[in-house]
């Protein structure tokens, strides 16, 4: 027995439409992958801050002793020995060091021990002064003396103060406490706070300690390293211009105290003005904080955001270009495939011999 079965012909434009849909979907994957990387997998990049400021004083806690070594030549040294028990009664008596009234002149270097607080100061046109202090009973530093004798009480001093002559170019010994030219380019290497908040006038001689008079800060960032490449680390400017530090504020590092990086640089007498110290330091941190006078105790954090990285990081810019190229290629291929499918559909519809169904005979087996 023979019957006729109608079967639809395979429509070539349907295959083209599936091909177009595949390319449309594939074009979305680069965008989704890039967004997932930026939001969840992109590593945080530390910033590199370069600070130039004029301050009345600054202090830091020594981290690497050799990087904070100081020359004693030309400085008048005074110190205060710790409390000494003379054996009379139950209370100790404090023996004041004789050098608090008369300067001690030494030539050589002092290497501060880790944890020693070092303060550089210069108020107005006063000479540069250095103070080294410890409150835990440990030695302030190690002396390497080429001329002079280090008293035993100096080895156990709670603080040491070094004062440079007012005019280093003046060789008149009658005007200088100690002979020799003092080195006033002072090293900075440790955990530091630059400047301090403005304080009101008091009955003391100084209305404020360590005021930051003016300053600017430049922020750089380290580019994200590309895996499996040997390219050297690259940095890029995170800001188009220098950021002005608010006068009378304090510059510190954001984040927990344990994870803070040291400031590295130097301080020297202001060359263009007759007051303060010029500080040139840099540090690597994820965020820099400003504490402004009158702004409360909450620091205002300056950090590199996601959009700054997207616009400036050379690695991310290259990745964006690659994603855009892939997206454009898929879109062009999809548009081309769609155009081809539309042409085929139009050509098939205009064909008078086109038959949507074909007849096919099927022979059934006899019973």
C-alpha positions in Angstrom: 0.0 0.0 0.0 1.4 3.4 -0.9 0.5 6.7 0.7 1.8 10.2 0.2 3.5 12.0 3.1 4.0 15.7 3.1 7.3 16.8 4.7 8.5 20.4 5.2 11.6 21.4 3.3 14.7 22.4 5.3 14.8 26.2 5.3 18.4 27.5 4.9 17.5 31.0 6.5 16.7 29.2 9.8 20.3 28.0 10.1 21.6 31.5 9.3 19.4 32.9 12.1 20.8 30.4 14.6 24.3 31.4 13.5 23.4 35.1 14.0 22.0 34.4 17.4 25.1 32.5 18.4 27.3 35.5 17.6 25.0 37.9 19.4 25.2 35.8 22.6 29.0 35.3 22.2 29.5 39.1 22.1 28.1 39.4 25.6 30.7 37.1 27.2 33.7 39.6 27.0 31.6 42.2 28.7 30.5 39.9 31.4 34.0 38.5 32.0 35.5 41.9 32.2 32.9 43.2 34.6 33.3 40.1 36.9 37.1 40.7 36.9 36.7 44.4 37.8 34.2 43.8 40.6 35.5 40.7 42.3 38.9 39.6 41.1 40.9 42.8 40.4 43.7 43.2 43.0 43.9 46.3 45.1 46.7 48.6 43.9 48.8 50.5 46.5 49.3 54.2 45.8 52.7 55.9 46.0 52.4 59.4 47.6 55.1 62.0 47.1 54.7 64.8 49.7 56.4 68.2 49.6 55.6 70.4 52.6 56.9 73.2 54.8 56.4 72.4 58.5 57.5 73.7 61.8 58.4 70.2 63.0 57.9 66.6 62.2 58.5 63.3 64.0 58.8 59.7 63.1 59.4 56.4 64.8 62.6 54.6 63.6 62.1 51.4 61.6 65.5 50.9 60.0 68.3 52.3 62.2 70.9 52.7 59.5 68.6 54.8 57.4 68.0 57.2 60.4 71.7 57.7 61.3 72.6 61.2 62.3 75.9 63.1 62.3 76.9 64.8 65.6 79.5 67.3 64.1 78.5 70.9 64.7 75.6 70.1 67.0 75.4 71.2 70.6 74.2 68.0 72.5 72.2 68.1 75.6 70.4 65.3 77.4 68.6 64.2 80.5 69.6 61.1 82.4 66.9 58.8 83.9 65.9 58.9 87.6 68.7 57.6 89.8 68.3 55.9 93.2 70.8 57.2 95.7 69.7 54.8 98.4 68.2 57.4 100.7 64.6 56.5 101.6 62.0 54.8 99.3 61.8 57.5 96.6 64.3 58.0 93.9 66.0 61.3 93.3 66.4 62.7 89.8 70.0 63.7 89.0 69.8 66.3 86.2 72.5 66.0 83.6 75.1 68.7 83.7 74.8 69.0 79.9 71.3 70.5 80.3 73.0 73.8 81.1 76.2 73.3 79.2 76.4 71.7 75.7 78.4 68.7 75.0 80.4 68.6 71.7 81.0 65.3 70.0 82.1 64.3 66.6 80.8 61.0 65.1 77.4 59.5 64.4 74.5 58.2 66.4 72.4 55.3 65.1 68.9 55.4 66.7 67.5 52.1 67.8 64.2 50.8 66.4 61.3 52.4 68.1 63.1 55.6 69.0 61.0 58.8 68.3 63.0 61.3 66.3 61.7 64.9 66.0 63.0 67.6 63.7 61.9 71.2 64.4 62.6 74.7 63.3 60.4 77.6 64.5 60.7 80.8 62.6 64.3 81.6 62.0 65.5 79.5 64.9 68.3 77.0 64.3 67.5 73.4 63.4 66.9 71.2 66.4 66.8 67.4 66.7 65.3 65.5 69.6 65.6 61.7 70.2 63.3 60.3 72.9 62.4 56.9 74.4 60.0 56.2 77.3 60.5 52.5 77.7 63.9 52.6 79.5 65.8 51.2 76.5 68.9 52.9 74.9 68.1 55.6 72.5 70.8 54.7 70.1 74.4 53.5 69.6 77.3 56.1 69.4 80.2 55.8 67.1 82.5 58.7 68.2 85.6 59.9 66.5 86.3 62.8 68.8 85.2 63.3 72.4 84.1 61.1 75.2 80.5 59.7 75.7 79.5 60.0 79.3 77.9 56.9 80.9 74.8 58.9 81.7 74.4 59.7 78.0 74.1 56.0 77.2 71.1 55.8 79.6 69.5 59.2 78.6 65.7 59.4 78.2 66.0 62.1 75.6 68.8 63.7 73.6 68.6 67.1 72.0 70.9 68.3 69.2 70.9 72.0 68.2 72.6 73.3 65.1 74.3 76.8 65.0 72.0 79.5 63.7 74.3 80.3 60.7 76.3 77.4 59.3 78.3 79.8 57.1 79.6 81.6 60.2 83.0 80.2 61.2 83.3 82.5 64.2 83.7 80.0 67.1 82.5 82.6 69.6 79.1 82.4 68.0 79.0 78.6 67.8 78.6 76.2 70.7 80.4 73.4 68.9 83.0 73.6 66.1 82.4 72.2 62.7 79.6 72.5 60.1 76.4 70.8 61.0 74.7 68.6 58.4 71.2 69.9 58.1 69.9 67.5 55.5 68.2 65.2 57.9 67.1 61.7 57.0 63.5 60.5 57.4 62.8 56.7 57.5 60.0 55.5 59.7 56.4 55.7 60.7 55.6 59.4 60.6 52.8 61.9 60.9 53.5 65.1 58.8 52.4 68.2 60.6 49.8 68.6 63.3 46.4 70.3 63.7 46.4 74.0 64.5 46.0 74.6 68.3 44.9 77.7 70.1 47.3 80.1 71.8 48.5 79.0 75.2 50.7 80.5 77.9 53.7 78.8 76.5 56.1 80.2 74.0 54.8 78.3 71.0 51.1 78.5 70.0 51.2 75.3 68.1 53.6 72.4 67.7 54.5 71.2 64.3 52.1 73.2 62.2 52.0 72.3 58.5 52.4 75.7 56.8 51.9 74.6 53.2 52.3 71.5 51.0 51.4 69.5 48.0 51.0 65.8 47.4 51.3 63.8 44.2 49.7 60.4 43.9 51.0 57.6 41.7 49.8 54.0 41.4 51.4 50.8 40.4 50.0 49.2 37.3 48.4 45.8 37.6 51.1 43.2 36.6 50.3 41.0 33.6 50.6 37.3 34.4 53.3 35.2 32.7 55.2 38.3 31.5 58.6 39.6 32.5 57.8 43.2 32.1 59.2 45.5 34.8 56.7 47.1 37.3 55.1 50.3 35.9 53.6 53.2 37.7 51.3 55.9 36.4 50.0 59.3 37.8 46.7 58.9 39.5 46.0 62.7 39.4 46.4 65.2 36.6 47.8 67.9 39.0 49.2 68.1 42.5 46.8 68.1 45.4 47.1 71.0 47.8 47.4 69.9 51.5 45.1 72.1 53.7 47.4 74.3 55.9 47.3 73.5 59.6 46.3 69.9 59.0 48.0 66.5 59.6 49.0 64.0 56.9 49.0 60.4 57.9 48.3 57.0 56.4 44.8 55.4 56.3 44.1 51.9 57.4 45.2 50.0 60.6 48.3 51.0 62.4 50.0 47.6 62.0 49.9 47.7 58.2 51.3 51.2 57.7 54.4 51.7 55.5 57.2 54.0 56.5 57.8 57.4 55.1 61.2 57.8 53.3 63.0 61.0 52.4 64.6 63.9 54.1 64.0 67.3 55.8 66.2 70.4 55.5 65.9 74.2 56.4 63.6 76.0 54.0 65.7 77.4 51.2 63.2 80.0 49.9 61.8 81.2 53.2 63.3 82.0 56.6 61.0 79.7 58.5 60.2 76.0 58.9 61.6 72.9 57.4 61.3 71.6 53.9 60.1 68.0 54.0 60.4 65.8 50.9 59.1 62.3 51.7 57.4 59.4 49.9 55.5 56.4 51.0 53.6 53.4 49.5 50.1 52.9 50.9 46.6 52.1 49.8 45.2 55.4 51.2 46.4 58.8 52.5 44.4 60.6 55.2 44.1 64.3 56.0 43.0 65.4 59.4 42.0 69.1 59.1 41.6 71.6 62.0 38.0 72.0 62.9 37.0 68.9 60.9 36.7 66.6 63.9 38.8 63.5 64.5 37.6 61.6 61.5 40.3 61.5 58.8 39.4 62.3 55.2 40.9 59.5 53.1 42.5 60.1 49.7 42.7 56.9 47.8 42.6 55.6 44.2 39.2 54.5 43.1 38.0 52.1 40.5 37.2 54.7 37.9 40.7 56.2 38.3 42.3 52.9 37.6 40.1 52.2 34.6 41.0 55.6 33.1 44.8 55.5 33.9 46.1 52.0 34.5 47.9 51.0 31.3 47.1 47.3 31.9 43.4 48.0 32.3 43.3 50.3 29.4 44.8 47.6 27.2 42.3 45.1 28.5 39.4 47.5 27.7 40.7 47.9 24.1 40.9 44.1 23.7 37.4 43.6 25.0 36.1 46.3 22.8 37.8 44.8 19.7 36.3 41.3 20.5 32.9 42.8 21.0 33.1 44.8 17.8 34.2 41.7 15.8 31.4 39.6 17.1 28.9 42.4 16.4 30.2 42.8 12.8 30.1 39.0 12.2 26.6 38.9 13.6 25.4 41.8 11.5 27.0 40.2 8.4 25.3 36.9 9.1 22.0 38.6 9.6 22.4 40.4 6.3 23.2 37.1 4.5 20.2 35.4 6.1 17.9 38.3 5.1 19.2 38.1 1.5 18.5 34.4 1.4 15.0 34.8 2.7 14.2 37.5 0.1 15.6 35.4 -2.7 13.7 32.3 -1.7 10.4 34.2 -1.3 10.8 35.7 -4.8 11.4 32.2 -6.4 8.2 31.1 -8.2 9.3 27.4 -8.0 9.6 27.5 -4.3 7.5 24.8 -2.6 7.3 24.8 1.2 6.3 21.1 1.2 7.3 18.1 -0.9 5.4 14.9 -1.7 7.1 11.7 -0.8 5.7 8.3 -1.4 5.9 5.7 1.4 5.1 2.0 0.8 3.6 0.2 3.8 4.3 -3.5 4.3 1.5 -5.8 3.4 -0.4 -7.4 6.2 
